Amino acid sequence: MKTARLHGPGDLRLAEEPVPQPARGMSVVRVTAVGICGSDLHWWSENGIGDVVLEQPLILGHEAAGVIHDGPRRGERVAIDPAAWCGGCRPCRDGYRNLCQRIRFAGHPPQDGAMREYLSWPTHLLHRLPDALTDAEGAMLEPLGVALHALDLGHLGLGGTAVVVGCGPIGLLMIQALLASGAARVTAFDPLAHRRAAAIRSGADAALNPDELPPGDIRELVGDGVDTAFEIAGTDEAVRLAMLSARPGGRLVLGGIPPGDQTSFPASLARRKGLTIAMVRRMNETYPRAIGLSASGVIALTPLVTHRFGLTAAPDALATAARREGLKVIVEPAA
């Protein structure tokens, strides 16, 4: 089978490797769609993510869908939950499987990901795709799951107000999820014009350029502040803007991954507002909800897919995503 392994910053190499053989409880999946995530771009450009660095060649890709290749479910189209949790550690027992202390996560060392033709993965983490969803939409269920998890952490009440800072795919899905859950008003911020336009198409009441805001005071844009501010950009400037947007006593949900594994913000700003800050760690048991919302049309996934590449063009796919062109870039290994 063909694989795409990252050997270093910007160094993605195609290779031929054996098709994996399934162990007990595993199924081999013929991968049909892999989305490129912002976390993949940290590996691509920085040779690591957070406090983990690339020590040996790695197959990227954790947003994936495919067709089961063997066993009793052979031929079934599935979305692949990339997080193989242990089930026995304290977080797993407490219901926080996204915080599993022995997790194997596709595309995160030492676990190879889905940017290849075939993947062996735990069968119970393969979610059947309804006919209403395409393979590319199946791959998009992972970022939608992250958005739903962030929404859960935001505790936004019916009729509440929200800000979304960062309008990449997860930010755009956040906007849709917020409106579907009953938000009265959602304001979006992003420096890129095509992402602001996508935010309006996703239902945002306003989409603003953070580089053109009134200095030091945005009350004319958000009044006394929103109930919950979601930061999905990964920069200190985005965190500060989200804090400025939140009302006193409001909530701040941080979902962006910063370069260099450091986030800083004015402590006095957060302290004087008495903000409650929540951190997003992937997702926690959201696939069934994501499938239901997408298959019913409540959340639209296809409009976010702007680029498609075959596996042999995976380096071009990553370079395109790194330039922030379009929205979601999909690699199709079976194409």
Helices and strands as residue ranges (DSSP letters): E 2-8, E 11-16, E 26-35, H 38-46, E 48-49, E 52-53, E 58-59, E 63-68, E 77-80, E 83-84, H 90-93, G 97-99, E 104-105, E 118-122, G 123-125, E 126-128, H 135-154, E 161-165, H 169-180, E 185-189, H 193-201, E 206-208, G 210-212, H 219-222, E 226-231, H 236-245, E 246-254, G 259-261, H 267-273, E 276-279, H 287-295, G 302-304, E 305-310, G 311-313, H 314-322, E 328-332
